[in-house]
Amino acid sequence: MGQAYPQEEDRRGGKNALAEALLLRDRNTLQMVEAAVRHKQVMLAFQPVVQSRRPDRMAFYEGLIRVLDETGRVIPAREFISAIEDTLVGRMIDCLALEKGLLALARTPSLRLAINMSARSIGYRPWMRTLERGLKADPTVGERLILEITESSAMMVPEIVTGFMSELQRQGIAFALDDFGAGFTALRHFKQFQFDILKIDGQFIRGIHADPDNQVLTEAILSIARQFDMFTVAENVEKAEDVAILTAMGVDCLQGYFFGAPTVTPPWVADKRTRASA
């Protein structure tokens, strides 16, 4: 038998310790989200998506799921989604996000709203029942609802996703392909998807005014979107210089902290509170 050198043992021990730490973190995260779901400590934060050539006009808002931990701290999705995406809790979070999004649409007739979902929720009956109830209660909701599916999620089961999209698009619901460029979309499937909106992943957008490589890549993505008649949204827009070059490139819509951070008190909620206290 070979003899492990001390340095090799240290490396192995370090890797094992890191794996255990990550596993513990994910387990704690899952427990935290489970508790939030159980106690309905879940909300949406709304971020504006503006028209590039008329940034004073909103194209739509994206409703981003948030949970509250035991201290009442608001936890954004990026801190827990990877730990729950493959679990039942992930499906329950999708249901709650959809439920709250449909409620916001019903209460605010002028609102157009995008809600995130995983392709894993397509076969989850409670999610579909939530959608059916919302559409039945207010038929205009479907025309103002956008469902966002990440590129990586869509590619897991492309045949199922395309059939699901086709059925709901007939009811007026639009679909956005989220984080495009972050995954590995096979173009043969891309032709079949027929998404209405393509959202360009922020890794290409942040600092694009000073990055010729990302300018070329973004131009290529825009060319694909135009070929398939999709609206385009640049994500993670943070600087005026980036706004200028993206607008010149012909990106349809822009989303990011430059135009507004996600907030749990969007304008229509703030206005109602102001009128109530007047």
N, C-alpha and C positions, 0 to 999 in steps of 0.2 A: 504493500500500500504506500502511496506517496505521502510525504509529510508536508503539511501546510506550513508555510512560513508565517511568522507573526503578522507581517504586513497584510498577507492574504486573509488571515483570520480577522484582522481589524476591518478590512474592506467588507468581508462577508457580514461581520457583526454590524457594521454601519448600515449596510443595505437592509438587513433584517430589522434593525431598529427603526429605520425610516419607513419601511413597509408597515410595521406595526403601528407607528405613529399615524400614518395616513389612514390605516384601517380604523383606528380609534377615532380619528377626526371625522371620518365619514359616518361612523356609527353614531357619534354624538350629534352630528348634523341631522341625520335621519330622525333621531329621537326628538330633536328640537322642532323639526318641521311637522312630525306626527302630532306633537302636542299642540302646535299652532293650528293645524287642521282640525283636530278634535275640539278645540275651543273656539273655532271660527275666528282666530286671530290672523286673518288674511285680508289684504286690501290690494287695490291697484294704484300704481303711480302712473301719471299720464305725462307723456313727452310729446311735444309738437313736432310734426313733419310739415315743413313749409314748401311752398312753390319756389323754385330757385330764382325765377325772374320776377316774382312778386312775393318776397319773403314776409311781407305784411299779411299775406293770405295763407291760411292753414289749408293744407291738402287733407290731412287727417291727423289723428293722435294715435300713439301706440300706448296700450294699457299694459304696464309691466307689473308682474306679480310681486308682492312683498309679503313677508310674514313678520310677526312680532315674536321675539323670544320672551323668556320668562321675566325679564326685566322691563319689557315694553319697548326694547330697542327695535327699530325697523331694519330688517335684514333684506337686502336686495337679492334677486334671483341668482346672480352670478356666484354668490357665496354658498348656495345649496343645490343648485339644479343638477350638477354632475353627480351628486351623491344620491339623488332620488329619482333620476330620469328613468331608470330601469325597474322601478318598484311600483307597487300599488299606490303609494303616496304620491308619486309623480302623476298618476292618472287622476287622483283626487284633486291635486293642485290645478291640473288642467281644467277640471270641472268647475272649481271655484273661480278660476280666472274667467272662464266663459260666462258663468252665472253673473258675476259682477259686471262684466263687460256688457252683457245684454241688458242688465238693469240700467246702466248708464245710458245706453242707446235709447231705451224706452223713456227715460226721464228727460232726455235732451234731444229733441227731434232734429236739431241742426247738426248734431255730432256725427262724424264718421270715425270709426274706431277699429284699430287692428289689435287682435288678441293672439298671443302665442299659443301654440299647441305642439305636441309631439305626434309623430306618425304612429306611435304606439297607442295613442288614444282613439284611433279610428275605430277599432273593434271594441271599445269600452262602452257598453250600452248606457251607463249613467251619463256619459258625456253627450251622446246623441240625444238622449231624452231631454237633457238640459237645453240643447239647441232647439229641439222640436217645440218645447214649451215656450221658449222665447219667441220663435217665429210665429207661433199660433197666437200669442198674446198681442203681438204688434207686427203685422205683415211688412211694415216699412223697415224693420230692423235688418232683414237680410240684405237689403240694398245698401245699407250703411256699414255692414260688418265686413272686415277683412281678417282672414285667418292666416297667420304667419307660421310657416314650417321651415325649420332650418335645413340647409342643404344636406348636412350629414344625416339628419333624421329622414328626410325624403328619400335618400338613396338606400335606406335599409330595405324598404319594401316598395320600390317604384311602381310596380303594377297595381298594388292596392291603393297607393296614393293617387294615381291618375284616375282610377275609377271613382274614388271618393270625391275628388275635386270636380269631376265632370257632373256628378249628381248634384252637388251643392251649387255649382255655378249656374245651373238651370234655375235655381231659386234666387239668383241675384247676388249670391255671396262671392266676394273676390278673394283671391289667394296671392300671398306674397312669398317669394322664396327668400328666406332670411340668411344673412351672413354668406352671401355668394362669394366664392373664392376661398373660403376657409376650409372647405371639404374637397371631395373628389368626384364631382358630378360627371358621369359618363354622358357625352354629348348625344349618344343614341337614345338615352332616356330623356335628356333635356328636351328633345324634339316632341316627346309625347306628353310632357307635363302640362304645358299651356298655362303657366302661371300668368297672372295679370300684372304683377309687380315684381321687380327684381331689386333686392337691397344689397348693395355692394359692401362687403365686409370692411370694417373700419381699419384693418391693417393696411389697406391700400389708400385710405383717405387721409389719415392723420399726417399732417405735414406734407401733403402731396405737392404743394406749390414749390417745394425745394427738393423733390425726389423724381427725377426724370424716368426712372424705372417704373415707379408706380403710376406715373402719368401714362406711359405706354400700356401698362396692364389694364388700367381703368378704361382707356380708349378701346381696348379690345373687348372688354366686358360690355361697354356701351354699344359696340357694334353688334354683338350677339343679341342684346336686348332689343335693339331696333329691328333686327331681322325677324325676331319672333313677336314684334308688336307689344312689348312690355314697357310699362312705365318704370323709371329707374329712381332709386333713392340711395343717396350716399349717406352712410352711417358714420357716426363719430366725427362730425364736422365741428372743429373747435377754434378755427382762426379765420379772420377776414380774408387773408391771402388765399386760403383753401376755398372759401366761398367763391371768390372771384374766378379761380381757374376751373372749378367744377361747373360753374354757370357757363363759362365760355365753352367748355367741352360739350355742353348740352344735357347735363344731368337734369332730370325733371324736378326732383324734390331733394331736400336736404334735411338731415336730422342730426342733432348733436347739441352739446352744451353751449355752443355759440348762440343758438336760438332758444335754448331753455333746457334746464335739467328736469328729470322726472319729478313730478310733484303730486302729493295726495290731495292737494286743494287746487285743481285746475280752475280756469277762469269761470266756467259755468257754476261751479260749486261756490267759489269765492263771491260771485255776484249774488247768488241766492242768500248767502250768509249776510252780505252787506244790506240787502233789501230787508231781510228779517230783523236786523238790529236797528234799522232806520226808524 
